[in-house]
Amino acid sequence: MSAPGSNEYERLQQDALRMRTSSPAERRAFLRQQRNTPRNARTATMLVGVVYVLGGIGQTGKAVYEGQSALVIAVLVAATALGGAMFEFGRRGRTRLAFAVFVVGMIALSLVGQL
């Protein structure tokens, strides 16, 4: 029986050996392969969504406290909802859709905010 995580340790050792013995082009390809995984994309999308939700809640609270107009508060609430939608799409693995909805929604909200 092997120790817990021994497969991961062996994989890391093999990766280190591969990095030492490969050419610069092979190293770049190897690193590109490691960092662009669907799991990393989901995690990044969820993280950005959470940051926008928390920031939107903070800004909405600040706007209410300062007595801003209802339009500003509505735009901030909608931006918070976009962050929540981005988080949910990211959680379900729909990272491209999450990014597209977020960008289009933010552009629309910026146009509304200019009114």
N, C-alpha and C positions, 0 to 999 in steps of 0.2 A: 504494500500500500504506500502511496506517495503522500508527501506532505501537502497540506492545502495550499493552493496557488503555485505549485511547482511547475505546472504547465506554463503559467504566465512568466515565471522566472526563466525558464528555458527559452521561451519565445524572445524575451528581452535580450538574453545572451546571444541568440542567433542573429537578432537584428543588429546588435552592436558589432558582431563579427562581420556581418554583411556591409555595414557602413565603413568599416576600416579597410575592407578589401575591394571596394567598388570604385569606379571612376566617378568624377563629379556629375556627369549626366545621369548615371545610375542612381547616385545619391539623391539628386533632385526628384527623379521619378519615384524613388522609394518614399521620400518624405511627402510628396504629393499624394501618393496612394494612402498614406497613414492619416493625413489630416482631413481629407474630404470624404468622410463617411456619412451615411444618412443619419446615424445617431448623433454625430456632432452637429449636423445641420438642424436637427430637431431641438437639440439642447440650446443652440444659439438662438433659434427663433423663439423658443419659450422664454429664454432669459431676456431678450429684447422686449417681448410682450409684457413681462412682469415689470421691467423698468418703466415702460410707458404707462402701465396701469398705476403704479405707485406714484410716478411723477404727475399723472393726470389727477389723481385723488388729492395730492398735495396742492397743486395749482388751483383746483376747483375750490378746495377749502379756503385758500388764500383769497380767491376772487369773491367768494361769498362774504368773507370777513371784511373785505375792503368795500363791499357794496357795489361791485361791478354790474354792468347791465346783464339782462337775462340772455342776450345773444352770446356774450362772451362765456357765460356759464354753460350754455347749451353746447357751444363748440368744444369746451373743455370736457364736458361729459361725453360727447360723441368721440373725442380723441381717446378718452379712457376706454370706451367701448371698443374702439378699433384695436387698442392694445390687448384687450381681453380676447377679441376674436383672433388676433395674431397668436396669442398663447394657445388658444384651443386648437387652431389649425395646426400649429407646430406640434402639439401633443399628439395629434392624430396622424402626423407624418405628412401633412400637406404643406410643406414649407414654401414651395413656389407660389401656391395659391395664397398663403398667408402674406408673403411679401407683396404680391400684386394687390391684394385687397388693402393692405396697409398703405402702400404708396398712393394708390388711387384715392383712398379715403382721406389721406392727409392733404393731397392736392385739392380735393373738393373742400375740405375744411378751411384750408388757407384762403381759398377764393371766397368762401362765406365770411371768413373773418375780416376780409378787406372791406366788406359792406359797411 
